[in-house]
């Protein structure tokens, strides 16, 4: 495979969310050559390509199958295998998922912005569940009082709300990369309890009904 190509097509960086052509400093070939009964030998196998985001300078790796019958480098299409795609939360309403995905894109770029956007996710969840209150704190309490979320999970959501405030106001401090996994875990816990768990229960109930109706 030719090494003339130095930049990829436009790709979505899973580190920072930037969409742009990425620099390709090199590739590794894991190919083999097979003899044919008729005609010349055929080389084929996997190509692993290193990509560098022009914005965050973090590396990505994609792989794809290649064979020497490909006449043009554009015939080769790889799949990003690193970093892995963020795990989705099942059952999210469109607006909630849109806000959560938007937050994920800045997680490694600006922890402060990430905290603020995850706070926005909680706001959207409260809107979706018709929570009552003038502040996010009051609306989270309302969700807990209505058993939309358990009390201990509401307490954790309050911690996320407090970290959101830190991210939004420089005089309160700063959010670091060390807090990013904690922020994500807090938000995912709320989303999975409110949306993913009920969907899973509904799926199990549906399967049980089909099982016992036969």
C-alpha positions as CSV (number, residue, x, y, z in Angstrom):
1,X,0.0,0.0,0.0
2,X,1.4,3.4,-1.0
3,X,2.6,5.7,1.7
4,X,2.1,8.9,-0.3
5,X,-1.1,9.7,1.5
6,X,-0.2,11.9,4.4
7,X,-3.7,13.1,5.5
8,X,-7.0,11.2,5.9
9,X,-10.4,12.3,4.8
10,X,-12.4,14.3,7.4
11,X,-12.8,12.2,10.6
12,X,-14.4,12.7,14.0
13,X,-11.7,12.7,16.7
14,X,-13.0,10.6,19.6
15,X,-10.6,12.4,21.9
16,X,-11.8,16.0,21.4
17,X,-14.7,15.8,18.9
18,X,-12.9,17.8,16.2
19,X,-13.9,16.9,12.7
20,X,-11.1,17.4,10.2
21,X,-8.6,15.5,8.0
22,X,-6.0,13.8,10.2
23,X,-2.3,13.5,9.7
24,X,-1.1,10.0,8.9
25,X,2.5,9.6,10.1
26,X,2.6,5.9,9.3
27,X,0.9,2.6,8.9
28,X,1.7,-1.1,9.7
29,X,0.9,-3.9,7.3
30,X,-0.1,-7.3,8.5
31,X,-0.4,-9.1,5.1
32,X,0.3,-12.4,3.5
33,X,1.0,-13.5,0.0
34,X,-0.9,-16.5,-1.5
35,X,0.1,-18.3,-4.6
36,X,-2.7,-18.8,-7.2
37,X,-3.2,-21.8,-9.5
38,X,-3.6,-19.3,-12.3
39,X,-2.1,-15.9,-12.3
40,X,0.3,-14.0,-10.1
41,X,0.4,-14.3,-6.3
42,X,-2.1,-12.2,-4.4
43,X,-1.2,-10.2,-1.3
44,X,-3.9,-9.3,1.2
45,X,-4.4,-8.6,4.9
46,X,-4.9,-5.9,7.5
47,X,-3.5,-2.4,7.4
48,X,-3.3,-0.5,10.7
49,X,-3.0,3.3,10.3
50,X,-1.9,5.9,12.8
51,X,-3.8,9.2,12.7
52,X,-3.0,12.4,14.6
53,X,-5.8,14.9,15.3
54,X,-4.7,18.4,14.2
55,X,-6.5,20.0,17.1
56,X,-5.6,17.9,20.2
57,X,-2.6,16.0,18.7
58,X,-3.9,12.8,20.3
59,X,-3.4,9.6,18.2
60,X,-6.2,7.4,16.8
61,X,-5.8,4.0,15.1
62,X,-7.9,2.5,12.4
63,X,-7.8,-0.8,10.6
64,X,-9.1,-2.2,7.4
65,X,-8.7,-5.0,5.0
66,X,-6.4,-4.5,1.9
67,X,-5.5,-6.5,-1.1
68,X,-3.3,-5.7,-4.0
69,X,-6.3,-5.7,-6.4
70,X,-7.2,-2.3,-5.0
71,X,-6.2,0.1,-7.8
72,X,-6.5,3.3,-5.7
73,X,-5.8,4.1,-2.1
74,X,-9.3,5.6,-1.9
75,X,-10.6,2.0,-2.2
76,X,-9.3,1.3,1.2
77,X,-11.6,2.1,4.1
78,X,-10.6,1.6,7.7
79,X,-12.5,1.5,11.0
80,X,-11.4,3.4,14.0
81,X,-10.5,0.9,16.7
82,X,-8.8,3.3,19.2
83,X,-10.0,5.1,21.1
84,X,-13.1,3.0,21.5
85,X,-16.5,4.6,20.8
86,X,-18.2,5.8,24.0
87,X,-20.7,3.4,25.4
88,X,-24.2,4.6,24.8
89,X,-26.9,4.7,27.4
90,X,-30.0,2.8,26.3
91,X,-33.4,4.4,26.2
92,X,-32.4,8.1,26.2
93,X,-34.8,10.6,24.6
94,X,-33.3,12.3,21.6
95,X,-32.7,15.6,23.4
96,X,-31.1,14.0,26.4
97,X,-28.8,11.9,24.2
98,X,-27.9,14.9,22.1
99,X,-26.8,16.9,25.1
100,X,-24.9,13.9,26.6
101,X,-23.0,13.3,23.3
102,X,-22.2,17.0,23.1
103,X,-20.8,16.9,26.6
104,X,-18.7,13.8,25.9
105,X,-16.9,15.6,23.0
106,X,-15.3,18.1,25.4
107,X,-14.4,15.7,28.2
108,X,-10.7,15.6,27.4
109,X,-10.5,19.1,26.0
110,X,-11.9,21.1,28.9
111,X,-12.9,19.4,32.1
112,X,-14.6,22.6,33.3
113,X,-16.8,22.8,30.2
114,X,-17.5,19.1,30.6
115,X,-18.8,19.6,34.1
116,X,-21.0,22.5,32.9
117,X,-22.5,20.5,30.0
118,X,-23.2,17.5,32.2
119,X,-25.1,19.9,34.5
120,X,-27.1,20.8,31.4
121,X,-27.8,17.1,30.8
122,X,-29.4,17.0,34.3
123,X,-31.4,20.1,33.4
124,X,-32.8,18.3,30.3
125,X,-33.5,15.2,32.3
126,X,-35.5,17.2,34.8
127,X,-37.4,18.9,31.9
128,X,-38.1,15.5,30.4
129,X,-39.4,14.1,33.7
130,X,-41.5,17.2,34.5
131,X,-39.6,17.9,37.6
132,X,-40.9,20.8,39.7
133,X,-38.7,23.6,41.3
134,X,-37.1,26.8,40.5
135,X,-33.5,25.5,40.8
136,X,-31.8,22.3,39.6
137,X,-31.4,21.3,43.3
138,X,-35.1,21.6,43.9
139,X,-36.0,19.7,40.8
140,X,-33.6,16.9,41.7
141,X,-35.3,16.7,45.1
142,X,-38.6,16.5,43.4
143,X,-37.5,13.6,41.3
144,X,-36.3,11.8,44.4
145,X,-39.6,12.5,46.2
146,X,-41.5,11.0,43.3
147,X,-39.2,8.0,43.3
148,X,-38.0,8.8,39.8
149,X,-34.5,8.4,41.3
150,X,-33.5,6.9,44.7
151,X,-32.4,9.3,47.4
152,X,-28.8,8.2,47.3
153,X,-28.7,8.8,43.6
154,X,-30.2,12.2,44.1
155,X,-27.4,13.0,46.5
156,X,-24.9,12.0,43.9
157,X,-26.6,14.1,41.3
158,X,-26.3,17.1,43.7
159,X,-22.6,16.5,43.8
160,X,-22.5,16.7,40.0
161,X,-24.6,19.9,40.2
162,X,-22.0,21.3,42.7
163,X,-19.1,20.4,40.4
164,X,-21.0,22.0,37.5
165,X,-21.0,25.2,39.5
166,X,-17.2,24.9,40.0
167,X,-16.7,24.4,36.3
168,X,-18.8,27.5,35.5
169,X,-17.2,29.9,38.0
170,X,-13.5,30.4,38.1
171,X,-13.5,31.8,41.6
172,X,-14.8,28.5,43.0
173,X,-11.9,26.5,41.7
174,X,-11.3,24.3,38.7
175,X,-12.1,20.8,37.4
176,X,-9.2,18.7,36.5
177,X,-8.8,15.6,34.3
178,X,-8.8,13.5,37.5
179,X,-12.5,14.5,38.1
180,X,-13.6,13.6,34.5
181,X,-14.2,9.9,35.2
182,X,-16.1,10.7,38.3
183,X,-18.3,13.3,36.5
184,X,-19.1,10.8,33.8
185,X,-19.9,8.0,36.3
186,X,-22.3,10.3,38.2
187,X,-24.2,11.4,35.1
188,X,-24.3,7.9,33.7
189,X,-25.7,6.6,37.0
190,X,-28.6,9.0,36.8
191,X,-29.3,8.3,33.1
192,X,-29.1,4.5,33.4
193,X,-31.5,4.5,36.4
194,X,-34.0,6.9,34.8
195,X,-34.0,5.5,31.3
196,X,-31.9,2.4,30.7
197,X,-33.2,0.4,33.7
198,X,-37.0,0.8,32.9
199,X,-36.3,-0.1,29.3
200,X,-34.5,-3.2,30.4
201,X,-37.3,-4.2,32.7
202,X,-39.9,-3.6,29.9
203,X,-37.9,-5.9,27.6
204,X,-37.7,-8.6,30.2
205,X,-41.4,-8.4,30.9
206,X,-42.2,-8.6,27.2
207,X,-40.0,-11.7,26.8
208,X,-41.6,-13.3,29.8
209,X,-45.1,-12.7,28.5
210,X,-44.2,-14.3,25.1
211,X,-42.5,-17.2,27.0
212,X,-45.6,-18.0,29.2
213,X,-48.2,-17.3,26.5
214,X,-46.8,-20.2,24.4
